Amino acid sequence: MNEIHTPAGNAVLVNALSSSMRSTLNGMESVPGLVRQVIEEGSWRNFTTPRGEQVTHTSFESFVTAKPTRGLGYSIDALVRLIADDDETISLVAEQLGRTVADLQQQSLSAEPIDAVQEPLWRDPSDDLEAASRAEEPSLDLANPVDRDALELRTVGKSGGWVWALKVARNVELSRGEGGQESDRRGAVDGSSVEKVSPAEFARRIGWATPRVMRYYRAWEKGVEKHGLPGFDQLKPGVDVVLPDAKTWAECFTAGRVNPDRAEALVAGAKEAGISVRKVIYAAGSPGAMKAAILADASTAEAARTALLERARNDGELRVALARTIARDPVFRKESAVEARKAERAEYVRHVADEGRVRTPAGQTLELPSKAREKAAKLLAVVDDPQATPEAVAEAYETVQMLTTQIVEADPDVQLREQRTRFSKALSTTAKSIQAIDPDDLAAVADDELRTKLTELQRQVNDLAALVVDEKPTHLRAV
């Protein structure tokens, strides 16, 4: 129920459903779809009867069981049997009644046959001269095919779906202004020279809201693209065309105020996931309800988290937004740092266990002995555990580091290369730092403390140089 319709507009859906149910006691193909629309748009709550009486229901059950024309005149069990092959519609009915689907289905199996409980429904207003005369109160000209379609939608609307979309598509022109309503009604009965009307004007004649008319207009627009329907410029008031299969309707029609581009993406997403299109659109159209479910239910929150991450992998803007949120929030920032360190350490352990090699701090790649490989495999099981704590991963990481140290210390040649590389890196770093000092800047700001530090540094460098020159290189092996 995305918008409030007028009682007369709601009557279109209610009368269409009642008419379809009357047409066959086993249920027409259109009945489940009409039941869905009546529930989705809330038409059952407040509508006008063909005799001009306004009816209000506070429960869906009272709407179903009330005698015509104030309701459908059916038992709940009979209604369930009419929609038995449509799981989505049964779910919607169960939700309205506050019952489970299984309960409804079980009860309907043991109920009396539909013929035994069904009362005669009211006559179709299009066959009732008295009702038809009252339907002309909006000053509709029945010689005009535009007004005839408006009258049918206003009173009965027998088929719904593509039939309704055709009536909108052939009578509505977006570029037409709101003026000249009377001139819009002039023309031949076959519609050959009848002018189309604006969406707002057609909505006024039907008793709908303009956005509701536009939903059917957009559905036809999608049908042109997907099913090769005639374009709007090829349609004339009163002229029928061949329509697609009723099963294609859900692909093109979007209930509620959903942007067409959003609707197309939602339909594609529903098909990919194998989920009902209507359920997906409902979820997208109810952000407040979605947020409440995520906050209240852990499984819903987990589904939302998974979906958000999947989308973020292909959505750069979303990734940036998530990263920015985490970086700005102290709680998220701290947890993110902990998890990042945990992930890095786990990846290191995983790499060592998979490759059977370690890389020393000096950059040497060493093969793991067989016992060390066995131990690394056990550590891999620890870090791959989804429930592993940061402390457990840190311990596994430190154990691998210890294995690396043991391998280095067990081989004198490896230890010598490791020490030599470490000393070389330290000297290179020191040299780069000294080279970065501008002599002129240093001389301009030097004080006694800086001079003392520089003199001490020079002494240490001289001592190390003298040690290397005067002593044998092998002495460097002592740690």
N, C-alpha and C positions, 0 to 999 in steps of 0.2 A: 504494500500500500504506500506508494511513493507520492501520491497527490490526492487531494480530496476532489471527487467528482460531484457533479450535481445529481440530485435524485433521478432526474430524467435521463441523464447520461448513464448512471448505474443501471437503470432499467433496461438499457440496450443489452447488456450482458446477461442480466437475470432472465429477460424474456427470451433471449437466444438460447440459453441453457434449457429453460422450460420447454421451448418449442422443439428442441432436438430430442429431449427425453420423451416427449409425447410422440415423436415420430416413430419410435420403435421401442418396445419394452425391453429389448435386449441391449439397448444402448447403441447410438450411432458412433462412428469413428470420431466425430467432433465433440462428443460429450466430455471425455476426460480433459481435453484441452480447454473447453469452456468452464468446467469446474475449477481448473487451475486459475484461469483468468478471474473468475468471480472471487476466488479467495485472495489472489495476489493483489487485485485492485480494490478489495474490500467492498465490492458492489452489493454484497448480500446484507450489509449493515443498514443501508438507507437507500430506498428506491421508490419510484412511483409506479403504481399499477396502471394497467390500460384504462381504467376508469378514473384516473386522476387522483387516487388515494395515495397518500404518502405513508410508507411502511418503514418502521425501524425495528431491527432485531439486535438484541444484546448477546445472543449466542448463535453459533452456526447451526446447532441442532434445531433450534426453533425455526430458523430459516428453511431448513430441509423439510421439516415435518409439518409446517403450517400449511393450511389448506390454500389451494390456488384462489386468488392470484396474489395472496399475501406471502406465499412461499412456494415450494416445489410440490408439496403434497406427496412426498415419498417418505418411507421409513429409512433410517440410517442403513439398515441391512440391504435394502433394495439399491440404495445409492452405491454402496460398496461393491455390489455385484455388477453394476453398470460400468464401474471403473476398474474392475478386478485385474485387467491386463496392464494397467499403468501404475507401476510401483511409485513413481514420483507423486502422482495425484493422490494415491492412497495415503502416502506419508503426509501430504499437506492436510488432508481431511483428518487424519489421526491427530495431527498437531492442533488443529482447530478444536477438536473434541476433547483434547486432553487424555487420549487413550493411545495404546500401542497398536501398531499395524497388525500384529499377530492376533490381538484381541478382536479387532474389527473383522478380520478375515475368518476367524474361527466362529464368531457369532453369526456372520452372514451365511455360513454353510448350513447352519441348523434352522435358519429362519424360513418362513413360508415363501412359496414362489411369489415372484413380483406381481403376477396377475391377481393374486388373492389379496394383496394389500394396496394395490394401486387404485387411486380414485381418479375419475375423469378429470383431465386438466382443462383449463380455460381455453376458449376458442382463440385461434390466431387472430389478432386485431386486424390483420390485412383482409380477413374474411368477414369482419364484423363492421357493418356500416356505421353503427353508432359509435363504436370505438374509433373508427377511421375518421369520422367527422370531428371527434374531440382532438385527434392527433393533428388536425389542421390548424389548431389554435395559434401556432407560430406564423400563420399566414403563408404557408407553403403552397406553391402552385403545382398541383399534381400533373399538369400538362408539361411541366419542365422536368427533364430526366435528372437534373442535378437535385431538385427538390424531392423527386421520387426516391432517389437513393438516400437522401437525408432522412426522409420519412421512414424508410425501411430500417435504417440504422437506429432511428429514434424509438421505434416501436417493437420490432421483432429482431432484426439482425440474425436471420436464420442460420447462417453458416459460420461466420467468423473467419479467422485466418486470412487466406489469400483472397477470399471473396470480399471481405471488408477492405483489405488493402487496395483491391481493384477499384472499389467504389470511391475511395479517397483519391487514388492516383488519377482516375479519369475525370474527376470533378474539380481538383485543386490545382491552382497555378501559383507558385511562390511569388512571382513578380507582380501579381495582381493586387491592386490597392484595396483598401477597405470600403471605399465609397461605391456608389452606383449599385446598391443591392437590388433594387427593383429592375434595373436594366439587365442584370445578370440572369433574370428569370425569363427573358424573352427568347423565343426561338422555336424551332420545329420540335415536334415530339420525339423524333429519332435522334435528336442531339446534334444534327449536322451543322447547325448554325448557332448552337447554344454556347455562350461563353462560360468558361470555367470561373470559379470564385477563389478567393483567398482562403488560406487555412483557417483564419479566425472566423470568416463568414460561414464556412462550411461547418465549423465547430458549433457556431451559434444555432444553425438550423437543426443540427443533430441533438444538441444539448450536451455536448462534450466540452472538455477543456481543450484549448488549442494544442498544448503539448501532446495530448492523447492522439489527436488527428495526425500530428507530425510523426509519431512513432510508426503509424501505419504507412505514412508517406515514405519514411526512411526504409521500412521493410521492403516496399516495392522497389526502391532504389537499389537495395542489395540484390533483389530478385533479378533486376536488369543485368547486374554484373555477374551473378552466380548461375542464373538459370535461363538467361537469354529472353527475359520478358520484354515486351514492347516498351520503348522509352516513353516518357511523359508526353513528348510532343506527338507521339503516334496515337495517343488515346483521346477519345472524345466522350463527352457525357452520354450515357445510355448505351454505349457500345461494349459488348462482351468480347473477351479473348480467352484462349486456352490457358489454364492455370497449371502451375507445377503440382506435383504430388504433395498431399497435406503434410507428409513427414518432413518436407524441406522447410516448413514454416519456422521452426525453432532456430534454424540457421540464420534467418534474416530478421526476425522480430525480436526486439529488446523491450521487455516490460520495464516501466519506470524511467526516471530521468538519468539515462546513461549516455554519455557522449558516444556518437557512432564509432569513432576511432577506438575508444576504450572497449566498446561492446565487441568489436571485431577481434581485438586481442583476447578478450575474455572467452569468446566462443572458441578461438583457436586453442587457448590454454585448456579449456574444458575437454575438448576432443582429444588433445594429447594425453591428458591425465585419465581419460575414460570416465569423466564425471558429468553429471547432468549440467547442461548449459544454464538452466534456470537457477540451480543451486549456486553455481559460481557467480552469476550476476547478482544474486541476492546477497552473497557474502561481500562482494565488492561494493554494493550499494548500501551496506549497513556497517560503516566503520566503527560506530559506537558499540554496536553489539559484538563486533569482532574483537575490539579492544577489551571489552568486559570479559569475553570468553578466554582470551589470552591471559588476563590477570587472574582469573578465577580457577583456571584448569591447567594443570601441568602438561597434560598430553597435548592440549591445544597450543600451549606456549612452545612446546618442542616442535610441533608441526610448523608453526610460524617461523621459528628460528631456522629450521632446515630450509624452508622456502626462501627466506630472506637471504641466506647464504648462497643458495643456488642462483638466485637472480643477480646477486652482487658479483658473481664470477663473470657475468656478461654485461654488467651495467657499471661503467666506469664512474658515473656520477654518484650512484648509490654507494660504491666502494669508498669514494672520497668522503661522502657524508657520514658513513659509519666510522671511518678512521678519525674524522674530525671530532665526532661525538665522543669516541673513546679517549682521544688525546686531551680533550677539555675537561672531562669528568675525573676528579681525583680517584674515586673508587675504581672506575673502569681502567684508568691509567695504571694504577698499582697492580691490579689483577692481570692486566695485559702484559706488563713487564715480567711478572712471575711466570705466566704461561709461555711467553716468548723464550725466556731462558730455559724453561723445561723442554720446549720443543727443540731448541738448538742442541741441548745435551742428549735428548733422546735420538735425534738424527745422527749425532756423532757415534753413539753406541751402535746404532743400527748399521751405519756404514762400516764400522770396524768388524762387526759380526758377519756381515754379508761378504765383505771383500777378503777377510782373513788377514788384513794388513793394518798397521798403524802408521801415523805420521808423527815424527818427533817435533818438539818445539823448533828445532833447527831446520826442519824441512825434509829430513830423511824419511824414506818409506821403508818400513821393515816388515818382514813376514812374521806372523804369529806362530809360535810353537804349538804343537797339537794340544797340549794341556790348556794353553792360553785361549785357543780357539773354542774348546769346550766351555770354558768359563764365560767367554764372550757370548756364546749361544744362550747360556742361562740368563745372562744379563739382558739379552734381546727380548726374552719372554717378559721380563720385568717392565721394560719401557714400552712394550707394545700393549700392555694391559690398559684398557680405556680408563680404569679406575686408579691407575698409578698416581701417587701423590708427587708433588714437586720434590719432596725429601727423598723418596724412593728413587726417582730418576737421577737426582744429584748424587746419591750414593753409588748408583751403577756407573755414572760418568766418572766419578773419582776412582772407582775400581779399575776402569779401563786406563785411566791416567797412570795408576800405579803399575799396571801390567807393562805399559810403555817404559816407565822408569826402570823396571826390572830387566827388560830386554836390553836397554842401553847399557846398564851397569854390568850385564853378563858378558859383554863383548868389548875388550879394551880398545880395539880399533874404532868401533862405533862410538865409544865414549870419547875418544880423542877427537873424532870429527865433530861430535856434538859440542865439545868445549870450544874447539877452534872457531866453529861457526858462531857460537854465542859471543865470544870475545870480539870477533870481527864485526858483528852487528852492533855491539855496544860502542866500539870505537867509531864506526861509521856514523852512528847517531850523534855521538859527541862532536865529531868533525863537522857535521852538517849544522849543528847548533852554533858552533863557533864561527863558521863561515857566514852565518846569517847576521852576525853582529857587524854593524857599520862602525868602523874605527872612529870616524869623526863624531858620531853621536855618542859613542862611549867616552871619548875624551872630554866632551862637553859636559857630561853629567857625572863623571867619575868622582867618587869620594873615597875616604879611607877604607870603608868597608868593602867597596868594589875592588879597590887595589889589593887588599889583603886576599880576597877570594881569587883574583886573577893570578896573584903570585903563588898561592897554594896550589892552584890548578897546574901552573907551569911546572912546579916542583914535582907533582905527582906524575905528570907526563914524562918528564926527564927521567924519573926513577924507573918507570916502566920501560922506557926506551933503552936505558942502560941495562936493565935486567934481560931484555930480549937479545941485546947485542952481546953481552958478556957471558950469559949462561946458555947452556944447551937447550934447544926447544923442547926436549923431552921433559924438562922440569915442569912444563905447563900442564902435564898430566895430573899432577897433584892438585886436588880440589881443596 
